[in-house]
Amino acid sequence: MTRPRHHAASVRLVFGGVALWLSLATHADGALCGDPSGDGFVRASDALGTLRAAVDGGYDRRADVRPEPSDDNPEAGDGKLTASDALAILKVAVSDELLDCAGANQRRTVVSTAAYDYTSAGIAVVDIDSHQAHWRGGSVGDDSVIRWQSDQAVVINREGSNSLQVIDVDQPGLPTVKECSVWDDFDPNPQDLVLLSPTKGYVTLYGSGKLLVIDPAILDPAVDPACDSLIVKRIDLGAFDGDGVPEMDQMVVIDGRLFVSLQRLNPYPQVHAPGKLAVIDTSTDTIIGSVDLTISNPFAATKGLVYDEFEKRIYVAGPGTHATDLSDGGIEVVNPQTLQSEGVLATGAELGGDLFDFVLAGSKRAYGVVAGQSANSVVEIDLEAGAVEQVLLSSTELISDIELTERGELWVASREDTDEINPGLRIFRISDNSELTPAPIPVGSLPFTLTFAP
């Protein structure tokens, strides 16, 4: 029997060809411009650290904040740390301005939209600076999530549609470049996508015990129009759950190993055991181990597992037992080298409810979407204290996704639609948690998931 995706929606409260390859398989989070210390704040000490690194000849992309080169400043953005970078960080540390990293290239927000009852959906592209949006309705599956992989926008059409759909976000009409089915003789409900190389990728299937290995070259419209050779092989993860369907969800690749989160709901949707991470050698596609988690039902991530490239840690998060127990679940840290959990940083009881989405802002700070007894909230989380520092937004309707830019803007997909508040994207500046949008940015329909693109 097909299993529906158990996600936060249940809470009411240029295709350039594979020759141009930007592998995003290692989904790195927590990089904040002007914050080489990695604590999630831009401080005067970060400016001092940048100056020291400049003298020592070191480099950290978080500290490389000089603007793009110009006639007046031809050496800007040159991939080096200088006293100018330190000065720019110091100026921002005593103000609430935003910095742009020289290495950051986020210029657009790509959004999947979905009607209130999930009977129709669309795709939108929003300019990060001007907030102008283009929307194409009825263009994707009714339950769809968006990814930016290998320099292209890929929609994962989930249960019922079961396909990967490449969208040309450089064209005003946002046309479909190619769509390939991953139906695989059942209704598999794909959840996440990792494009590892021009010849290998992975797709998690929530309703199956088989992880798909795919050939990304088939997503090129000039190759195999029928997509017959998209699926290369299948990796059986069924042994990780008693019913053979471990509810595989999000992924990340680190040092040649693929980590796959498993919710392990048996019988669905009951929580019967803590979650796991399956670990796969990407060179051989063999299972080489697993990580036992403390929390259950780990699915509080929408763009792959959260990985801190600077502290070398995976963050796994989830609500635990949904709705009936608001105290379990939380945020857990995993060491990808030892394949061991390093403990739970914050429980549902400490966060105030079920955690449904989570982004990292440095190693000591995070933001999450928490469903409490009467409201859904966007909260700032102190990871050291394991506690909520501040509530940025609270709503009786669904807050379906949050994502953080490297310059410190927290984008929120707010689906609230009332006489007082319209649905759309809301933006908060994490230097002081103030809202930058006087009104939600409309995207043609109710926003569902979002990602950033050049």
Beta strands, then each sheet from edge to edge (+ up, - down):
strand 1: 108-114
strand 2: 121-127
strand 3: 133-137
strand 4: 144-149
strand 5: 152-157
strand 6: 163-167
strand 7: 176-181
strand 8: 190-197
strand 9: 200-205
strand 10: 210-214
strand 11: 231-236
strand 12: 248-254
strand 13: 257-262
strand 14: 276-281
strand 15: 286-292
strand 16: 306-308
strand 17: 313-318
strand 18: 330-335
strand 19: 340-347
strand 20: 354-360
strand 21: 365-371
strand 22: 376-382
strand 23: 387-395
strand 24: 399-404
strand 25: 409-414
strand 26: 424-429
strand 27: 434-435
strand 28: 447-453
sheet 1: 3+ 2- 1+ 28-
sheet 2: 4+ 5- 6+ 7-
sheet 3: 8+ 9- 10+ 11-
sheet 4: 12+ 13- 14+ 15-
sheet 5: 16+ 17- 18+ 19-
sheet 6: 20+ 21- 22+ 23-
sheet 7: 24+ 25- 26+ 27-
end
